[in-house]
Amino acid sequence: MSARVNSILARARTDFVMFVTNVCPYCHKAKRLLDSQNMSWSDFNVQKDRSLQMEVVAMTGHRTVPVIFDTRDDTPVFVGGSDHLEDYL
């Protein structure tokens, strides 16, 4: 488990946390979906932080962005990507 990713998730004050890149249509889609459900989200750009991106991949096995976590409960839940989020909600 990544201490840095766990720290980010533990400090979350939003319903969802996403790890994203700048030009990712699926990241924007996920944000729009959460907005339409009146859910809060925060995002962390891994585009310029390769080590954070590798920590997220090592922790989740998910190699593409977005990587989405539900942080509404005490224990964050790995949701997956944008399509997974649609199914999850």
Secondary structure by P-SEA (a helix, b strand, c coil): ccaaaaaaaaaccccbbbbcccccaaaaaaaaaaaaacccbbbbbccccaaaaaaaaaaccccccccccccccccccccccaaaaaaac
